[in-house]
Amino acid sequence: MDLLLNYGLQVVATLLITLIGVFGTYLTLQLGKNANLKNINDAQKELTRAAKITVGELQQTLVSDLKAANQDGKLTQQEIAQLRQKLLDKTIEKLSTPAYALLSAASVDVDALILGVGESWIERIKQQAIAAE
């Protein structure tokens, strides 16, 4: 009887140790996912900041001159396409290599994100200009 009880306790102890190991592995994986999500979020914030800075730079250095050169004071479709490409190129230049790699590995469409942030920021600038008038 004591022998059976002893074996039973060993089996229960082994099961508990195994369950603790499995639970520990599960928690480690969950924490890793949360850390990875935080890193992706940080990379997106870096991209957003870089895109906003680039929009401001392009606004100051190119857009005003291009608009002034046109009779109607508006950009042509070709100029808009060129500015979009400059926005992409200059934003990616500002983005750190690890952030770009992380966003790419996470299947984030980096170009679409940059253009979306850029268009949103341009709209905000326009709204602020209208409100200031």
N, C-alpha and C positions, 0 to 999 in steps of 0.2 A: 504494500500500500504506500509506504513512504517512497519507494522507488518510483511509482507512478506519479505521485504528487510532485516529486523532484523533477521528473521529465516534463510534466505539465507546466510547472513554473518556468522551466528553461524555454519551452516552446512559447509561452506567453511573453517572456522577457525578450526573446528573439523577435517575435512579432512586433512588440512595442518599439524596439530599437529600429527595426526596419521601417515602421510607420513614421517614426521621428525623422529618419533619414529621408524618406520620400517627401514628407511635409517640408523639411528644410530645403530640399531641392526645388520644390514647388515655389516656396517663398523667394528663393534666390532668383528663379526665373521671372517671377512677377516683379521683383525689385529691378531686375535688369531691363524689363520692358518699360517700366516707369522711367528709369534713367535714360533709356534710349528715346522715349517720347519727349522727355525734357530737352535732350540734346537736339532733337529735330525742331522743337519749338524755338530753342535758342538760335538755331541756324536760320529759321524763317524770320525771326526778329532781326538778325543781322542783315539778311537780304532786304527786308523792308526798309531798314535804315539806309542801306546803301542805295536803294532805288530812289528814295526820297531825296537824298543828297544829290544824286545824279540828275534828277528832274530839275532841281534848283539850279545846278550848274548849267545845264542845257538852256534853261529859261534865261539865265543871265547872259550867256555867251553867244547863243545862236538864235533863239526863237524871236526875240525882239527885233533883231536885225533882219531876219527873214520876213517877218510880217511887214516891217517898214519898207522893204524892197518891193513888196507887191502892192499894186494899186488899190485893191480892195482891203488890204490890211490883214488878209487871212493867209494861212499856209496852204500850199497846193498838196494834192495827194502824194506826189513824189517827195515833197519836203517832209510830210508826216511820216512816210515810210522810212526815209533816211534818219529822221529823229528817233523813231522807234528802234532802229538798228543800233544807233549810237547809245540809246538808253540801255539796250541789252548788253552791248560790248563793254561800256564803261561800268555798269553795275557789276558784271561778272568780274571785271578787273579788281573792283573794290572788295569783293567777297573773298573771304579766306578760303584756301584750298580745302581744309577739313569741312567747312560748312557746305561748300559746293558738293563735295563728295558725299556727305551725309544726306543732303537733300536728293541727290541723284540716286543714291542707294535706296532711299525710301520711296522711290518712284514718284517724286514730286516733279511736275513739269515746271522747271526753273524759269524758262522763258515766259511761259504764261503767267507765272506768279509775278515776275518782274513787270511785265506789261500791265497786269491788273493793278499792282501797287502804283505804277506810274500814272495810269489813267485816273485812278482814284485820287491821287495826290494833286494832279493837274486840275481836276474838278473842284477839289477843296480850295486850291489857290484862286480859281475863277470865282467861286462863291464868296471868298473873303474879299476879293477885289470889288465885287458887286455890292457887298455889305458896306464897304468903306466909302462908296460914292454917296 
